[in-house]
Amino acid sequence: MYIRPFDPWKAKLCTCPFKYTLNVYTGCDHACVYCYITSYIPNAFRVRVKEGLLPMLERELRRLDRRYIIALSYSSDPYPTVERELGITRKVLKLFKRYGVRCLLLTKSEVFERDLDILGELKCAVGITVTTVDRRKAKLLEPNAPSPKARIRALEKAKEAGIPVYARIDPIIPFYTWEDFDETLDALDFVDHITVSTLKLRPDSKRRMSAKFPELMERLWPLYERGERIGGYYYLPRELRLEILREAERKILERGITFGSCREGYRSFPSCDGSHLVPL
């Protein structure tokens, strides 16, 4: 099956409402240094097409409980570089339209702007991840992803088209992206919802971060050593996480934007993932 319940492992810190998830592609070529999918997808930074996806997906959509949202996508970005040429995600969205699917779309690409004609006819919300608006830092962290400026400009066009929009500022990295948080918020002040999450490290992402940012990790890793180990991830110490989350929440709410946090053991209202934005 291609459509699956989100988080079948029931992670204890996941507060998402029940929803489905679909990864149109296998792998993601944005190659973000902090990415978690390398722990469970072989050759995770090489994008592969799923053979027979569209006919199989249509069969699954016929049986789908349409009360629930399908999220695109939490393991592989629905808009990798090859989507510009192949248009598979666009074809998936057309199927969603045909079958009345409610959709939550999340990407680090601006290519979804091409599909605003379809997205505007769906019961959906569209979101982007922006780790930082500092172009240099973003390029180091997310070497193959489109620039934050391009993502934000495309999201503004979605907002102008009447589509509910949200953002993730994720991950928040102390001594690095947290320093730019106010500027990132200012650039996203038009969105309806923002979800935040602090950097969570697995052994593979720790190795990449240490190789790419040795001086930063000299400051960061001692914090993680004093932190928590939850579900295979290294977390910042709880007191520091809560301090960051409280400050982020205050600044987001001051701008009249709803707030969510992801797998932090912290509050969210009215949803952690922005699913409350998707029309019924």
N, C-alpha and C positions, 0 to 999 in steps of 0.2 A: 504493500500500500504506500502511496505517496503522501496522502493526507493522514496525519497522525495527531493524536492528542498531544498538546504541549506538556513537556516535563513529565513523562510517564514515570520517572524515578521518584517523584514527589519530594523534591528537595525541601528541607524543612524551612528554609528562608524564602522560598518562592511564594509570593502572595498574589500571583496572577489569577484572575477568574478563569474558569474552564474555557479553553479555546483550542482550536486546531492549528497546526503549523504545516507549512509546505515549503520545501526548498526546491526551487525551480532547477537550480544547477547543483552539482556536487563540487565543493571547493570554492575558494574566493581568491581572486588575484589582487585584491587590495593589499594583501600581505602585511597587515598591521602587526607591528612588533609585539604588542601585548595580547594578540588574539588567542582565544581559548580553544578554537576548533582543531588546532594541531594535535590536541591530546586525544582526539577520537576520529578524525578524518585523515586517512593516509594521503600523502602528497596534497595537503590541505590548500596550498597556495597555487595549485594548478586546477583550472576550471574544466569540468567535464560536463558534457550534455547527457541527459538521461534518456536513453533510447525508449521510444514508445511512450513518453510522458503524456502527451496530449490525449491520445485515445484512452489510456488507462485513467487519466485524471477525469475525463468526461464520465466514464463509468462510475467512478467514485462519487462524483458530484450528484449524480442521479439519486444516490442513496443518502446523501449528506443531511444531517439535521441542521436546517438553515437558521435555527435560532442562534447558532454559535458562530463566532468569528473564525476566519482563517487568517493567520499571521504570515506575511511574507517579509522577510525570512530571518530566522535567528541563527542559523549556522552558515549559510552561504548567501551572500548579498544577491537580491533578485536582479540587480543591474551591474553585473561584471562587464568588463570591456567588450566581450564578444556579443553581449546583448544588443549593442548598437547595430551590429550586422545581422544577427540571427532573429531578434525580435520574439524570442520564445516567451518571455514574461508578458509581452504585449498580448500574445495569443492566449496565455493563461487568463489575463484580465478580461478578455473577450468572453471566455468561458464563464468566468465569474458573473459577468453581466447577464449572460444567457440564463444562468441558473439562480440568479438572485442571491448571490453569496455576499455576506458581510465580510469586509476585508480590512485588516490593519497592515499597512505597508511601511517597512522601515528599510532605509538604504543609506549608504555613504556616497551615492552618486547623484549627479544632476540629470541623468538620462531619463528619469521618470517624467520630466517636463514634456517629453515627446508624447507621453500617454495621458496627458491631462484631459484629452477629449473623452477617453473611456473612463478614467477615474472620476470625472465629474458626473458621470451617470451611474456610478456604483454607490452602494451604501458603504462608505469607507472613510478612513482617516489616513493621512500621509505624514510620515515622519522621517527626519534625517538624524543621523548621529554627527555631532560636532564636538570633538574632544577639546579643541582650542581654535580660536580664530587667528592665532599667530601662524602665518603661512609657513614659516621656516620650521617651527616645532611640529606642525601637522605633517609636513613632508617627511620629516625624520620618523615620526611615529607611524604614518600611514603612507608608505612610499609610492604606491600605485593608485591611490584613491584620488578622485577629483578634489580640487581645492575646497576648503570650507566656504569661501566666498561664492563659488559656483553652486554648491549645494544650497546655500541660504537663498541665493537669488532665485533658484528654481522653486524653493518652498514658498517664497513670497508670491510667485506666480500661481501656485496652487491655492494659496489663501485668496488671491484676487479672483480666482475662478469659483470661489465659494466652497472649497473643500476644507473640512476641519484639518488643522495641521498641528503637529507636535514635534518635539525634539528630545533627543537624549544627549546629555553632556556626560560622556561615559567612555573611558574611565576618568575620574578625577585623580590626578597624580600629584601628591604633595611635592613641593619644591619645583614643580614644572607646570602642568596645566592649571593647577589650583591658583597659581599666580595670575593667570589671565581670566579668571572666572567672571569677573565683572564685565570685562570687554566682550566675552562670549555671550553673556546674558543680554548685554545691550544690543548685540547683533541679532538676537533671537526674540526681541521683545514683542514681536507680532504674533507669536505662536499661542495656541490655546492651552498647552500642557507641556511640562518639562519633567523628564525622569532623569535622576542622577544616580551614579554608582561610583564607589571608590575602586581603585585598581585592586584586582584580585589576581594573584599569581599562582601559576602551576609550575612545576619544574621546567617544562619546555619554554614557557614564556619568560620565566626568570632568566634562563640562559640567554635568550635573545636580547632581553632588556640589558643584561650585564655586558653583553658584547657590544651593543649599540650605544649604551649610556653608562659607561663605567663609573664616571664621577657621580652621576645622579644615584646610581645603585649603591655606591659606597655610603650615601646618606640614607637611602631608603631601606635597604635590606635589614639593618639592625632593628628598624621599627617592625618589620614583618616577623623577625625572629622573636620579638616580644608579643606578637599578636596571636590570633587564633588560627587554628587549622580546621576548616569546615568543608566537608564534601570534597576533599582533595585539593582545596584552594588554600593559599596563605592569605589571611586577612590582616589589615592594619589592626593595632590594638583597639579594642572596643571604644575606649574613652576618646581616642583621636578620631575614629570614624564618626562617632556621634557629634563631636564638636564640628567637624566638617559638614555633616548632614544638616545639623541645626542651622548653621550659617547659610548654607545653600538654600534651605527651605525658606528662611527669612527673606532672603534677597529675591527669590522667585515669587513668593506671595506678595511682596511689596510692589511687584510689577503687575499684579492682577492676573497672574498665570497660576493654574493649578499645579500641584506638586506631587511627584511620585519618586519612590526610591526602589532600587532593584536589588533584591537578595541581601539586604542589610540588617534585617531585624529592626527596621525603623518604620515609621508610619508613612502612609500615602493617602491622598484624598483628591478626588473620589476613586481613582484607580492608580495602580502602580505603572501600568503600561500605556495609558492613554485610550484604553478600549471604551471608556465612557463616551468618547467623542464619536464613535461609529453609530450612525443613525439606526434606529430599529426598523 
